[in-house]
Amino acid sequence: MDGSISPILLDGPGGARIRNLTRRFQGPAVLDRLDLDIQPGQFVALLGASGSGKTTLLRTLAGLDPVPDDAVVALPQPVAVAFQQPLLLPWKTVHSNVALGLTGADANARAAEALAEVGLTHRLHAWPATLSGGEAQRVALARALVRAPGLLLLDEPFAALDALTRLRMHALVLDLWRRHRPATLLVTHDVDEAVALADRILVLEHGRIVLDVANHAPRPRDRGAVEFLTLRTRLLERLGVYSHEGVFA
């Protein structure tokens, strides 16, 4: 049964460990005895159809949903989340949004440094309503990374962006990940995005991981390369989008 929000928290740079995680609301289990390890510094992408349990898993890892009494959720600290919507406070400046909740005499300097990392030094004192979609998501990334997370959760953060801005954000996220090396879990519906960004790709189906595949392609990844297209096809087949003959189902 579901208990209180009480994940086991790990100190230091350890990865994430999930054991026997089951979540049920009404009807079949949304997450069904899920086991998962994410190694320190590993970039993992999670794919799955709507209703497969992706959002429930992310919310549990973010501490927004309860952890069942008979499950183990052990996470490196702190955990930071960048959601699909930037969720910036409109009455605070860009800098104040990033600095929100930070403590210490250097909080303002850390916020400014994080904004510099995402290329927004010139927008420190701007209001959220004046930002483009890409700028707002960069602020959300800065707000997450300024906390030096042990685990970074990305909940479809590029879904609402146009194609060119999305590609620029992919490059930025990879650059930030290389610098900070948090364990990272990207939830996405975009197979190409998963193959372009992640070292490991999971497919979730009916609350269980049905495919767990490593992605060893060197970066930057050529989307026309045989290795990229082969993995893409394998994932699409597993997701029921592509048939064995290469024809969309």
Contacts in CASP RR format, 6 or more apart in sequence:
PFRMAT RR
TARGET T0000
AUTHOR 0000-0000-0000
METHOD contacts of the structure
MODEL  1
MDGSISPILLDGPGGARIRNLTRRFQGPAVLDRLDLDIQPGQFVALLGAS
GSGKTTLLRTLAGLDPVPDDAVVALPQPVAVAFQQPLLLPWKTVHSNVAL
GLTGADANARAAEALAEVGLTHRLHAWPATLSGGEAQRVALARALVRAPG
LLLLDEPFAALDALTRLRMHALVLDLWRRHRPATLLVTHDVDEAVALADR
ILVLEHGRIVLDVANHAPRPRDRGAVEFLTLRTRLLERLGVYSHEGVFA
1 68 0 8 1.000
1 69 0 8 1.000
2 23 0 8 1.000
2 66 0 8 1.000
2 67 0 8 1.000
2 68 0 8 1.000
2 69 0 8 1.000
3 66 0 8 1.000
3 67 0 8 1.000
3 68 0 8 1.000
3 69 0 8 1.000
4 66 0 8 1.000
4 67 0 8 1.000
5 63 0 8 1.000
5 65 0 8 1.000
5 66 0 8 1.000
5 67 0 8 1.000
6 66 0 8 1.000
6 67 0 8 1.000
7 60 0 8 1.000
7 61 0 8 1.000
7 63 0 8 1.000
7 67 0 8 1.000
7 73 0 8 1.000
7 74 0 8 1.000
7 75 0 8 1.000
8 72 0 8 1.000
8 73 0 8 1.000
8 74 0 8 1.000
8 75 0 8 1.000
9 74 0 8 1.000
9 75 0 8 1.000
9 77 0 8 1.000
10 17 0 8 1.000
10 74 0 8 1.000
10 75 0 8 1.000
10 76 0 8 1.000
10 77 0 8 1.000
11 77 0 8 1.000
12 76 0 8 1.000
12 77 0 8 1.000
12 150 0 8 1.000
13 40 0 8 1.000
13 76 0 8 1.000
13 150 0 8 1.000
14 40 0 8 1.000
14 76 0 8 1.000
14 150 0 8 1.000
14 183 0 8 1.000
15 37 0 8 1.000
15 38 0 8 1.000
15 39 0 8 1.000
15 40 0 8 1.000
15 41 0 8 1.000
15 42 0 8 1.000
15 75 0 8 1.000
15 76 0 8 1.000
15 150 0 8 1.000
15 151 0 8 1.000
15 183 0 8 1.000
16 36 0 8 1.000
16 37 0 8 1.000
16 38 0 8 1.000
16 61 0 8 1.000
16 73 0 8 1.000
16 74 0 8 1.000
16 75 0 8 1.000
16 76 0 8 1.000
16 151 0 8 1.000
16 183 0 8 1.000
16 185 0 8 1.000
17 36 0 8 1.000
17 37 0 8 1.000
17 72 0 8 1.000
17 73 0 8 1.000
17 74 0 8 1.000
18 34 0 8 1.000
18 35 0 8 1.000
18 36 0 8 1.000
18 37 0 8 1.000
18 61 0 8 1.000
18 71 0 8 1.000
18 72 0 8 1.000
18 73 0 8 1.000
18 74 0 8 1.000
19 35 0 8 1.000
19 71 0 8 1.000
19 72 0 8 1.000
20 33 0 8 1.000
20 34 0 8 1.000
20 35 0 8 1.000
20 70 0 8 1.000
20 71 0 8 1.000
20 72 0 8 1.000
21 31 0 8 1.000
21 33 0 8 1.000
21 34 0 8 1.000
21 35 0 8 1.000
21 36 0 8 1.000
21 57 0 8 1.000
21 60 0 8 1.000
21 67 0 8 1.000
21 68 0 8 1.000
21 71 0 8 1.000
21 72 0 8 1.000
21 73 0 8 1.000
22 29 0 8 1.000
22 31 0 8 1.000
22 32 0 8 1.000
22 33 0 8 1.000
22 34 0 8 1.000
22 68 0 8 1.000
22 70 0 8 1.000
22 71 0 8 1.000
23 29 0 8 1.000
23 30 0 8 1.000
23 31 0 8 1.000
23 56 0 8 1.000
23 60 0 8 1.000
23 65 0 8 1.000
23 68 0 8 1.000
24 30 0 8 1.000
28 206 0 8 1.000
29 206 0 8 1.000
29 207 0 8 1.000
30 51 0 8 1.000
30 53 0 8 1.000
30 56 0 8 1.000
30 207 0 8 1.000
31 53 0 8 1.000
31 56 0 8 1.000
31 57 0 8 1.000
31 60 0 8 1.000
31 207 0 8 1.000
32 206 0 8 1.000
32 207 0 8 1.000
32 208 0 8 1.000
33 208 0 8 1.000
34 57 0 8 1.000
34 207 0 8 1.000
34 208 0 8 1.000
34 209 0 8 1.000
35 209 0 8 1.000
36 202 0 8 1.000
36 209 0 8 1.000
38 44 0 8 1.000
38 151 0 8 1.000
38 183 0 8 1.000
38 185 0 8 1.000
39 183 0 8 1.000
40 76 0 8 1.000
40 150 0 8 1.000
40 181 0 8 1.000
40 183 0 8 1.000
41 181 0 8 1.000
41 182 0 8 1.000
41 183 0 8 1.000
41 184 0 8 1.000
42 183 0 8 1.000
42 184 0 8 1.000
42 199 0 8 1.000
42 200 0 8 1.000
43 177 0 8 1.000
43 184 0 8 1.000
43 186 0 8 1.000
43 197 0 8 1.000
43 198 0 8 1.000
43 199 0 8 1.000
43 200 0 8 1.000
44 183 0 8 1.000
44 184 0 8 1.000
44 185 0 8 1.000
44 186 0 8 1.000
44 198 0 8 1.000
44 199 0 8 1.000
44 200 0 8 1.000
44 201 0 8 1.000
44 202 0 8 1.000
45 185 0 8 1.000
45 186 0 8 1.000
45 187 0 8 1.000
45 188 0 8 1.000
45 193 0 8 1.000
45 194 0 8 1.000
45 197 0 8 1.000
45 198 0 8 1.000
45 200 0 8 1.000
45 201 0 8 1.000
45 202 0 8 1.000
46 54 0 8 1.000
46 57 0 8 1.000
46 58 0 8 1.000
46 185 0 8 1.000
46 186 0 8 1.000
46 187 0 8 1.000
46 188 0 8 1.000
46 201 0 8 1.000
46 202 0 8 1.000
46 204 0 8 1.000
47 54 0 8 1.000
47 188 0 8 1.000
47 189 0 8 1.000
47 191 0 8 1.000
47 194 0 8 1.000
47 201 0 8 1.000
47 202 0 8 1.000
47 203 0 8 1.000
47 204 0 8 1.000
47 235 0 8 1.000
47 239 0 8 1.000
48 54 0 8 1.000
48 189 0 8 1.000
48 203 0 8 1.000
48 204 0 8 1.000
48 205 0 8 1.000
48 239 0 8 1.000
49 205 0 8 1.000
49 239 0 8 1.000
50 189 0 8 1.000
52 204 0 8 1.000
52 205 0 8 1.000
52 206 0 8 1.000
52 207 0 8 1.000
53 204 0 8 1.000
53 207 0 8 1.000
54 187 0 8 1.000
54 204 0 8 1.000
55 155 0 8 1.000
55 187 0 8 1.000
56 65 0 8 1.000
57 187 0 8 1.000
57 204 0 8 1.000
58 81 0 8 1.000
58 153 0 8 1.000
58 155 0 8 1.000
58 185 0 8 1.000
58 187 0 8 1.000
59 65 0 8 1.000
60 66 0 8 1.000
60 67 0 8 1.000
60 73 0 8 1.000
61 73 0 8 1.000
61 75 0 8 1.000
61 79 0 8 1.000
61 151 0 8 1.000
61 153 0 8 1.000
61 185 0 8 1.000
62 79 0 8 1.000
62 81 0 8 1.000
62 153 0 8 1.000
63 79 0 8 1.000
67 73 0 8 1.000
75 151 0 8 1.000
76 149 0 8 1.000
76 150 0 8 1.000
76 151 0 8 1.000
76 183 0 8 1.000
77 150 0 8 1.000
77 151 0 8 1.000
78 147 0 8 1.000
78 148 0 8 1.000
78 149 0 8 1.000
78 150 0 8 1.000
78 151 0 8 1.000
79 149 0 8 1.000
79 150 0 8 1.000
79 151 0 8 1.000
79 152 0 8 1.000
79 153 0 8 1.000
80 143 0 8 1.000
80 144 0 8 1.000
80 145 0 8 1.000
80 147 0 8 1.000
80 149 0 8 1.000
80 150 0 8 1.000
80 151 0 8 1.000
80 152 0 8 1.000
80 153 0 8 1.000
80 182 0 8 1.000
81 144 0 8 1.000
81 152 0 8 1.000
81 153 0 8 1.000
81 154 0 8 1.000
81 155 0 8 1.000
82 137 0 8 1.000
82 140 0 8 1.000
82 141 0 8 1.000
82 143 0 8 1.000
82 144 0 8 1.000
82 152 0 8 1.000
82 153 0 8 1.000
82 154 0 8 1.000
82 155 0 8 1.000
82 157 0 8 1.000
83 140 0 8 1.000
83 155 0 8 1.000
83 157 0 8 1.000
84 155 0 8 1.000
84 156 0 8 1.000
84 157 0 8 1.000
84 159 0 8 1.000
84 160 0 8 1.000
85 160 0 8 1.000
86 128 0 8 1.000
86 133 0 8 1.000
86 136 0 8 1.000
86 137 0 8 1.000
86 139 0 8 1.000
86 140 0 8 1.000
87 140 0 8 1.000
88 94 0 8 1.000
88 97 0 8 1.000
88 128 0 8 1.000
88 131 0 8 1.000
88 136 0 8 1.000
88 139 0 8 1.000
88 140 0 8 1.000
89 96 0 8 1.000
89 97 0 8 1.000
89 100 0 8 1.000
89 128 0 8 1.000
90 127 0 8 1.000
90 128 0 8 1.000
90 129 0 8 1.000
92 100 0 8 1.000
92 128 0 8 1.000
93 124 0 8 1.000
93 125 0 8 1.000
93 126 0 8 1.000
93 127 0 8 1.000
94 115 0 8 1.000
94 120 0 8 1.000
94 123 0 8 1.000
94 124 0 8 1.000
94 125 0 8 1.000
94 126 0 8 1.000
94 127 0 8 1.000
94 128 0 8 1.000
94 131 0 8 1.000
94 139 0 8 1.000
95 108 0 8 1.000
95 111 0 8 1.000
95 112 0 8 1.000
95 115 0 8 1.000
95 124 0 8 1.000
95 125 0 8 1.000
97 128 0 8 1.000
97 139 0 8 1.000
97 143 0 8 1.000
98 111 0 8 1.000
98 114 0 8 1.000
98 115 0 8 1.000
98 139 0 8 1.000
98 142 0 8 1.000
98 143 0 8 1.000
98 146 0 8 1.000
99 107 0 8 1.000
99 108 0 8 1.000
99 110 0 8 1.000
99 111 0 8 1.000
99 146 0 8 1.000
100 143 0 8 1.000
101 107 0 8 1.000
102 110 0 8 1.000
102 111 0 8 1.000
102 146 0 8 1.000
102 147 0 8 1.000
110 146 0 8 1.000
111 142 0 8 1.000
111 146 0 8 1.000
112 121 0 8 1.000
112 124 0 8 1.000
113 146 0 8 1.000
114 142 0 8 1.000
114 143 0 8 1.000
114 145 0 8 1.000
114 146 0 8 1.000
115 121 0 8 1.000
115 123 0 8 1.000
115 124 0 8 1.000
115 139 0 8 1.000
115 142 0 8 1.000
117 142 0 8 1.000
117 145 0 8 1.000
117 176 0 8 1.000
117 179 0 8 1.000
118 138 0 8 1.000
118 139 0 8 1.000
118 141 0 8 1.000
118 142 0 8 1.000
118 172 0 8 1.000
118 176 0 8 1.000
119 138 0 8 1.000
120 135 0 8 1.000
120 138 0 8 1.000
120 139 0 8 1.000
120 142 0 8 1.000
123 131 0 8 1.000
123 135 0 8 1.000
123 139 0 8 1.000
128 136 0 8 1.000
128 139 0 8 1.000
131 139 0 8 1.000
132 165 0 8 1.000
133 160 0 8 1.000
133 161 0 8 1.000
133 165 0 8 1.000
134 161 0 8 1.000
134 165 0 8 1.000
134 168 0 8 1.000
134 169 0 8 1.000
137 157 0 8 1.000
137 158 0 8 1.000
137 161 0 8 1.000
137 169 0 8 1.000
138 169 0 8 1.000
138 172 0 8 1.000
140 157 0 8 1.000
141 157 0 8 1.000
141 172 0 8 1.000
141 173 0 8 1.000
141 176 0 8 1.000
144 152 0 8 1.000
145 152 0 8 1.000
145 176 0 8 1.000
145 180 0 8 1.000
145 182 0 8 1.000
148 180 0 8 1.000
148 182 0 8 1.000
149 180 0 8 1.000
149 182 0 8 1.000
150 182 0 8 1.000
150 183 0 8 1.000
151 182 0 8 1.000
151 183 0 8 1.000
151 184 0 8 1.000
151 185 0 8 1.000
152 177 0 8 1.000
152 182 0 8 1.000
152 183 0 8 1.000
152 184 0 8 1.000
152 185 0 8 1.000
153 184 0 8 1.000
153 185 0 8 1.000
153 187 0 8 1.000
154 173 0 8 1.000
154 184 0 8 1.000
154 185 0 8 1.000
154 186 0 8 1.000
154 187 0 8 1.000
154 188 0 8 1.000
155 187 0 8 1.000
156 187 0 8 1.000
156 188 0 8 1.000
156 189 0 8 1.000
157 169 0 8 1.000
158 165 0 8 1.000
158 166 0 8 1.000
158 169 0 8 1.000
158 170 0 8 1.000
158 188 0 8 1.000
158 190 0 8 1.000
158 193 0 8 1.000
159 188 0 8 1.000
159 189 0 8 1.000
159 190 0 8 1.000
161 169 0 8 1.000
166 193 0 8 1.000
170 193 0 8 1.000
170 196 0 8 1.000
170 197 0 8 1.000
173 197 0 8 1.000
174 197 0 8 1.000
174 219 0 8 1.000
177 184 0 8 1.000
186 193 0 8 1.000
186 194 0 8 1.000
186 197 0 8 1.000
186 198 0 8 1.000
188 194 0 8 1.000
191 232 0 8 1.000
191 235 0 8 1.000
191 236 0 8 1.000
191 239 0 8 1.000
191 241 0 8 1.000
192 223 0 8 1.000
192 232 0 8 1.000
194 201 0 8 1.000
194 235 0 8 1.000
195 201 0 8 1.000
195 215 0 8 1.000
195 217 0 8 1.000
195 221 0 8 1.000
195 223 0 8 1.000
195 228 0 8 1.000
195 231 0 8 1.000
195 232 0 8 1.000
195 235 0 8 1.000
196 221 0 8 1.000
196 223 0 8 1.000
196 228 0 8 1.000
198 215 0 8 1.000
199 214 0 8 1.000
199 215 0 8 1.000
199 216 0 8 1.000
200 212 0 8 1.000
200 213 0 8 1.000
200 214 0 8 1.000
200 215 0 8 1.000
201 211 0 8 1.000
201 212 0 8 1.000
201 213 0 8 1.000
201 215 0 8 1.000
201 231 0 8 1.000
201 235 0 8 1.000
202 209 0 8 1.000
202 211 0 8 1.000
202 212 0 8 1.000
203 209 0 8 1.000
203 210 0 8 1.000
203 211 0 8 1.000
203 212 0 8 1.000
203 235 0 8 1.000
203 238 0 8 1.000
203 239 0 8 1.000
204 210 0 8 1.000
210 238 0 8 1.000
211 235 0 8 1.000
211 238 0 8 1.000
213 231 0 8 1.000
213 234 0 8 1.000
213 235 0 8 1.000
215 231 0 8 1.000
217 225 0 8 1.000
217 227 0 8 1.000
217 228 0 8 1.000
217 231 0 8 1.000
221 228 0 8 1.000
222 228 0 8 1.000
223 229 0 8 1.000
233 242 0 8 1.000
233 246 0 8 1.000
236 242 0 8 1.000
237 243 0 8 1.000
237 244 0 8 1.000
240 249 0 8 1.000
241 248 0 8 1.000
241 249 0 8 1.000
242 248 0 8 1.000
242 249 0 8 1.000
243 249 0 8 1.000
END
